[in-house]
Amino acid sequence: MPQIGWFELLIVVLVAILVIGPKDFPIVLKKVGSWIGTTKRYFSDIQNKVNQSIDEEETVEKKYSKKNEKNSDE
């Protein structure tokens, strides 16, 4: 993944201000920030659901293995 330094970031911001305009730039930044936040929450929810499913599966496997251990001892 390419790394962006301070100089490159400054150039991107300056070009964005020239293209969008200084009046609308804060509005665009707010919208982009909102989109990024929404995307992060979406992926976080997916990750939490996957982790929850894995935890449930591990719990079921533990119960099943304990049941098999009891049956094999008899």
C-alpha positions as CSV (number, residue, x, y, z in Angstrom):
1,M,0.0,0.0,0.0
2,P,1.5,3.3,-1.0
3,Q,2.4,5.7,1.8
4,I,1.3,9.4,1.6
5,G,3.6,11.9,3.2
6,W,2.8,15.4,4.5
7,F,3.9,17.1,1.3
8,E,1.7,14.9,-0.9
9,L,-1.3,15.4,1.5
10,L,-0.7,19.2,1.3
11,I,-0.7,19.1,-2.5
12,V,-4.0,17.1,-2.5
13,V,-5.6,19.6,-0.1
14,L,-4.5,22.6,-2.2
15,V,-5.7,21.1,-5.4
16,A,-9.0,20.2,-3.7
17,I,-9.4,23.8,-2.5
18,L,-8.7,25.1,-6.0
19,V,-11.2,22.6,-7.6
20,I,-14.0,22.7,-5.1
21,G,-13.5,26.3,-3.9
22,P,-12.7,27.6,-0.4
23,K,-16.4,28.2,0.4
24,D,-17.6,24.6,-0.3
25,F,-14.4,22.8,0.9
26,P,-15.5,22.5,4.6
27,I,-18.9,21.1,3.5
28,V,-17.2,18.5,1.3
29,L,-14.8,17.6,4.1
30,K,-17.8,17.0,6.4
31,K,-19.5,14.8,3.9
32,V,-16.4,12.8,3.2
33,G,-15.9,12.4,7.0
34,S,-19.5,11.2,7.3
35,W,-19.0,8.7,4.6
36,I,-15.8,7.4,6.1
37,G,-17.5,7.1,9.5
38,T,-20.5,5.2,8.0
39,T,-18.1,2.8,6.2
40,K,-16.1,2.2,9.3
41,R,-19.3,1.4,11.3
42,Y,-20.5,-0.9,8.6
43,F,-17.2,-2.9,8.6
44,S,-17.1,-2.9,12.4
45,D,-20.6,-4.4,12.5
46,I,-19.6,-7.1,10.0
47,Q,-16.5,-7.9,12.0
48,N,-18.5,-8.1,15.3
49,K,-21.1,-10.4,13.7
50,V,-18.3,-12.7,12.3
51,N,-16.6,-12.8,15.7
52,Q,-20.0,-13.5,17.4
53,S,-20.6,-16.4,15.0
54,I,-17.1,-17.8,15.6
55,D,-17.7,-17.6,19.4
56,E,-21.0,-19.3,19.1
57,E,-19.5,-22.1,17.0
58,E,-16.7,-22.6,19.5
59,T,-19.3,-22.9,22.3
60,V,-21.2,-25.5,20.4
61,E,-18.0,-27.4,19.6
62,K,-17.0,-27.4,23.3
63,K,-20.4,-28.7,24.4
64,Y,-20.3,-31.4,21.7
65,S,-16.8,-32.5,22.7
66,K,-17.7,-32.6,26.4
67,K,-20.7,-34.7,25.5
68,N,-18.5,-37.1,23.5
69,E,-16.0,-37.4,26.3
70,K,-18.8,-38.4,28.7
71,N,-20.1,-41.0,26.3
72,S,-16.6,-42.4,25.6
73,D,-16.0,-42.8,29.4
74,E,-19.0,-45.0,29.8
